[in-house]
Structure formats: structure tokens, C-alpha cells
Amino acid sequence: MAETSRRAARSVRRGGMPNALFVVAAAEALPAELAGVGTALTVQFPWGSLLRGLLGADTAILGGIVRVCRPGARVSLLLSVTERDHVAGVPLLTAHTVERLASAYAARGLLLCEGRPATPADLAASHSSWARRLGAGGRRPAWLLRFRVCAAANG
């Protein structure tokens, strides 16, 4: 994250992103100063409690995500979990799992726009070194879920 932050601080002419913000915090305990500032939020290949919370539609984690987003914000998740991961309480991703998640996320103000297996192009566009290490999209299935924050969610 330090290297990415350094690159983002470059001038726009040199590929910098002056509106990028990097925060180290738990999703369920994000700083209050971030409330309603995000227009896009991306989570790529979470593990541990964040993966468990996203796939379990944990209200604290989803509440934290919605809290930092403006109405209409885009939320994108790239997820992968297999039986070999041995993550207790985390379901394998299937179309049925995505349907169940869509309903639970909608109750928190996150409306599913797209939920499908990730393509090699999706994974390449993520620029995720973790996706490459996992072999996501090849040896390992990955899913892309895209949501929109509804206007009533954080108001």
C-alpha cells in the first residue's frame, strides 16, 4: 500500500491520482471523516474476517461500506474462496450464493448490478498481484460482484 500511495501522490501528468485516499482500518470501524465521500469502493481478494463478513453479509461490514459511499457510488468486489481455503463459515461462491447475497446486501442499501464469474480480462484489469499468485480465473474460480449504493442507504 505504501508504494501505491507514493505513486498516487505523483503529479497527474506522471500518472498520479490526487483524489485517491489510502486508509488502514477495519471495514466496520472506518473513520467518521470518511462518511459519504466515496464515489467508488473496490475490495479485491479479501481474506479472513473481511471475506467472512462480505460472504456472510455482516451488517457491521456492509454498514461501514455504505457509510463511506455517496448515494450512487459503485462498489466492486473480486472474491475467491475454495474448499481448500478451509475458512470456517464461508460459503463457496456459486450463482445461488450470489442471489442470497444480493438480497442481504439490498437490505443494507447495496443493489446488485452484476454478479458473475470473473473473466481473465476482469482479473487483468484489477492489476492484482494477489490474483496472479492465487491463479484466480485459471486454477481458482473468482467472482466479480458490482453494486450501486442506493440514495436512501446512508441518508
C-alpha positions as a Markdown table, in Angstrom:
| # | Residue | x | y | z |
|---|---|---|---|---|
| 1 | Met | 0.0 | 0.0 | 0.0 |
| 2 | Ala | 2.9 | 2.4 | 0.7 |
| 3 | Glu | 4.2 | 2.0 | -2.9 |
| 4 | Thr | 0.8 | 2.5 | -4.4 |
| 5 | Ser | 0.2 | 5.6 | -2.2 |
| 6 | Arg | 3.6 | 7.0 | -3.3 |
| 7 | Arg | 2.6 | 6.6 | -7.0 |
| 8 | Ala | -0.8 | 8.1 | -6.4 |
| 9 | Ala | 0.9 | 11.2 | -4.9 |
| 10 | Arg | 2.7 | 11.9 | -8.2 |
| 11 | Ser | 1.5 | 14.8 | -10.4 |
| 12 | Val | -1.4 | 13.9 | -12.6 |
| 13 | Arg | 0.9 | 14.3 | -15.6 |
| 14 | Arg | 3.0 | 11.5 | -14.3 |
| 15 | Gly | 0.0 | 9.2 | -13.6 |
| 16 | Gly | -0.8 | 10.4 | -10.1 |
| 17 | Met | -4.3 | 10.3 | -8.6 |
| 18 | Pro | -4.7 | 13.3 | -6.3 |
| 19 | Asn | -8.2 | 12.1 | -5.1 |
| 20 | Ala | -7.0 | 8.7 | -4.0 |
| 21 | Leu | -7.1 | 8.0 | -0.3 |
| 22 | Phe | -5.4 | 5.1 | 1.5 |
| 23 | Val | -6.7 | 4.2 | 4.9 |
| 24 | Val | -5.7 | 1.3 | 7.1 |
| 25 | Ala | -8.8 | 0.5 | 9.2 |
| 26 | Ala | -11.3 | -2.3 | 9.7 |
| 27 | Ala | -14.3 | -2.0 | 7.4 |
| 28 | Glu | -16.6 | -1.9 | 10.3 |
| 29 | Ala | -14.7 | 0.9 | 12.0 |
| 30 | Leu | -13.8 | 3.3 | 9.3 |
| 31 | Pro | -13.0 | 6.9 | 10.4 |
| 32 | Ala | -16.1 | 9.2 | 10.7 |
| 33 | Glu | -14.3 | 11.8 | 8.5 |
| 34 | Leu | -14.8 | 9.4 | 5.5 |
| 35 | Ala | -18.6 | 9.4 | 5.8 |
| 36 | Gly | -20.2 | 10.0 | 2.4 |
| 37 | Val | -17.0 | 10.8 | 0.5 |
| 38 | Gly | -16.6 | 7.8 | -1.7 |
| 39 | Thr | -17.8 | 7.5 | -5.3 |
| 40 | Ala | -16.2 | 4.1 | -5.9 |
| 41 | Leu | -15.0 | 1.4 | -3.5 |
| 42 | Thr | -13.2 | -1.7 | -4.5 |
| 43 | Val | -12.3 | -4.8 | -2.5 |
| 44 | Gln | -10.1 | -7.3 | -4.2 |
| 45 | Phe | -9.5 | -10.8 | -2.9 |
| 46 | Pro | -10.1 | -10.3 | 0.8 |
| 47 | Trp | -9.3 | -13.0 | 3.3 |
| 48 | Gly | -10.0 | -13.8 | 7.0 |
| 49 | Ser | -12.7 | -11.7 | 8.7 |
| 50 | Leu | -13.3 | -9.4 | 5.8 |
| 51 | Leu | -14.0 | -12.3 | 3.4 |
| 52 | Arg | -16.2 | -14.0 | 6.1 |
| 53 | Gly | -18.0 | -10.7 | 6.6 |
| 54 | Leu | -18.6 | -10.0 | 3.0 |
| 55 | Leu | -19.8 | -13.5 | 2.2 |
| 56 | Gly | -21.9 | -13.6 | 5.4 |
| 57 | Ala | -23.4 | -10.1 | 4.7 |
| 58 | Asp | -22.2 | -8.9 | 8.1 |
| 59 | Thr | -24.2 | -5.8 | 9.0 |
| 60 | Ala | -21.2 | -4.0 | 10.5 |
| 61 | Ile | -19.0 | -4.5 | 7.5 |
| 62 | Leu | -21.8 | -3.6 | 5.0 |
| 63 | Gly | -22.7 | -0.7 | 7.1 |
| 64 | Gly | -19.1 | 0.6 | 7.1 |
| 65 | Ile | -19.0 | 0.3 | 3.3 |
| 66 | Val | -22.3 | 2.1 | 2.8 |
| 67 | Arg | -21.3 | 4.8 | 5.3 |
| 68 | Val | -18.2 | 5.9 | 3.3 |
| 69 | Cys | -20.0 | 5.9 | 0.0 |
| 70 | Arg | -22.1 | 8.7 | -1.6 |
| 71 | Pro | -25.5 | 7.7 | -3.0 |
| 72 | Gly | -25.0 | 6.2 | -6.4 |
| 73 | Ala | -21.4 | 5.1 | -5.6 |
| 74 | Arg | -20.1 | 2.0 | -7.2 |
| 75 | Val | -18.9 | -0.9 | -5.1 |
| 76 | Ser | -16.9 | -3.7 | -6.8 |
| 77 | Leu | -15.9 | -6.9 | -5.2 |
| 78 | Leu | -13.5 | -9.5 | -6.6 |
| 79 | Leu | -13.9 | -12.6 | -4.5 |
| 80 | Ser | -12.5 | -16.1 | -4.5 |
| 81 | Val | -12.9 | -18.9 | -2.0 |
| 82 | Thr | -12.4 | -22.7 | -2.4 |
| 83 | Glu | -12.8 | -25.7 | -0.1 |
| 84 | Arg | -9.0 | -25.9 | 0.1 |
| 85 | Asp | -9.0 | -22.5 | 1.9 |
| 86 | His | -10.6 | -24.0 | 5.0 |
| 87 | Val | -12.3 | -20.8 | 6.0 |
| 88 | Ala | -14.9 | -21.7 | 8.5 |
| 89 | Gly | -18.3 | -20.2 | 7.9 |
| 90 | Val | -17.5 | -19.0 | 4.4 |
| 91 | Pro | -19.7 | -20.4 | 1.6 |
| 92 | Leu | -18.3 | -21.3 | -1.8 |
| 93 | Leu | -19.3 | -18.8 | -4.4 |
| 94 | Thr | -22.0 | -20.0 | -6.8 |
| 95 | Ala | -24.9 | -18.3 | -8.6 |
| 96 | His | -27.1 | -19.3 | -5.7 |
| 97 | Thr | -24.7 | -17.7 | -3.2 |
| 98 | Val | -24.7 | -14.5 | -5.2 |
| 99 | Glu | -28.5 | -14.5 | -5.3 |
| 100 | Arg | -28.6 | -14.8 | -1.5 |
| 101 | Leu | -26.0 | -12.1 | -1.1 |
| 102 | Ala | -27.9 | -9.8 | -3.4 |
| 103 | Ser | -30.9 | -9.9 | -1.2 |
| 104 | Ala | -28.9 | -9.4 | 2.0 |
| 105 | Tyr | -26.9 | -6.5 | 0.5 |
| 106 | Ala | -30.1 | -4.9 | -0.8 |
| 107 | Ala | -31.4 | -4.8 | 2.7 |
| 108 | Arg | -28.3 | -2.6 | 3.6 |
| 109 | Gly | -28.7 | -0.3 | 0.6 |
| 110 | Leu | -26.3 | -2.1 | -1.9 |
| 111 | Leu | -28.1 | -3.0 | -5.1 |
| 112 | Leu | -26.5 | -5.7 | -7.2 |
| 113 | Cys | -25.9 | -4.6 | -10.8 |
| 114 | Glu | -23.7 | -7.5 | -11.9 |
| 115 | Gly | -22.7 | -10.8 | -10.3 |
| 116 | Arg | -20.8 | -13.3 | -12.4 |
| 117 | Pro | -17.6 | -15.4 | -12.6 |
| 118 | Ala | -14.7 | -13.1 | -13.3 |
| 119 | Thr | -13.1 | -13.3 | -16.7 |
| 120 | Pro | -9.4 | -13.2 | -17.4 |
| 121 | Ala | -9.9 | -9.6 | -18.6 |
| 122 | Asp | -11.6 | -8.7 | -15.3 |
| 123 | Leu | -8.6 | -10.1 | -13.4 |
| 124 | Ala | -6.1 | -8.4 | -15.6 |
| 125 | Ala | -7.9 | -5.1 | -15.2 |
| 126 | Ser | -7.7 | -5.4 | -11.4 |
| 127 | His | -3.8 | -5.2 | -11.6 |
| 128 | Ser | -3.9 | -7.5 | -8.6 |
| 129 | Ser | -0.6 | -9.3 | -7.8 |
| 130 | Trp | -2.6 | -11.4 | -5.4 |
| 131 | Ala | -4.9 | -12.6 | -8.2 |
| 132 | Arg | -1.8 | -13.7 | -10.1 |
| 133 | Arg | -0.4 | -15.5 | -7.1 |
| 134 | Leu | -3.7 | -17.3 | -6.4 |
| 135 | Gly | -4.1 | -18.3 | -10.0 |
| 136 | Ala | -7.6 | -16.7 | -9.9 |
| 137 | Gly | -9.6 | -17.3 | -13.1 |
| 138 | Gly | -7.4 | -20.2 | -14.1 |
| 139 | Arg | -6.9 | -22.9 | -11.4 |
| 140 | Arg | -9.0 | -21.0 | -9.0 |
| 141 | Pro | -12.5 | -19.6 | -9.6 |
| 142 | Ala | -13.1 | -15.9 | -8.9 |
| 143 | Trp | -16.3 | -13.9 | -8.9 |
| 144 | Leu | -17.0 | -10.2 | -9.8 |
| 145 | Leu | -19.8 | -8.5 | -7.9 |
| 146 | Arg | -20.8 | -4.9 | -8.7 |
| 147 | Phe | -23.2 | -2.9 | -6.6 |
| 148 | Arg | -24.6 | 0.6 | -6.5 |
| 149 | Val | -25.3 | 2.4 | -3.2 |
| 150 | Cys | -29.0 | 3.5 | -3.2 |
| 151 | Ala | -29.8 | 7.1 | -2.2 |
| 152 | Ala | -31.7 | 6.0 | 0.9 |
| 153 | Ala | -28.9 | 3.8 | 2.2 |
| 154 | Asn | -26.9 | 6.4 | 4.1 |
| 155 | Gly | -29.4 | 9.2 | 4.4 |
